[in-house]
Every structure is written in C-alpha cells, then in structure tokens.
Amino acid sequence: MRDLIAEALGQLATLVFGLILLAWWVGGPGVIAILWSEGDKRSALQIPAAWATVTAVYLTASRLIRRALRARRG
C-alpha cells in the first residue's frame, strides 16, 4: 500500500512538473513576441536566455535522474 501511494505521488509530481514545463515552453515565445512588439528588446532577449537555461538544466537533470534510477535497479 505504501509503495502504491509513493508511486501515485511520484506520478502526480511528474504530471505537475510536465504541465509547468509545457506552459514554459509554449508561453515563453509568446511573452517574447509581446515584449518585442512593445519595444522592450532587452527584456525580450533575456527571456530566451532564461528559457534555454531552464531547458538545459531540465534535460540534464532528467538524464541524471534516469541514470541514477537505472543504476539503483540494476
């Protein structure tokens, strides 16, 4: 029962994190377009830098977590 609850909470956390990332990846370019059209080019260029950084950190962390889980199982 405890394992089932832990697995369900893990799946819920993954879902929430995935939805946040989806909103970030879809919403990021939209915010850039709005800022660029407003004439705030400096802020419009800072957003893709933050967007790329968050994406790179996510992909790296995801790979490290998967590797650690595989090592723990095997």
HELIX and SHEET records of a PDB file:
HELIX    1   1 ARG A    2  GLU A   38  1                                  37    
HELIX    2   2 LYS A   41  ARG A   73  1                                  33    
END                                                                             
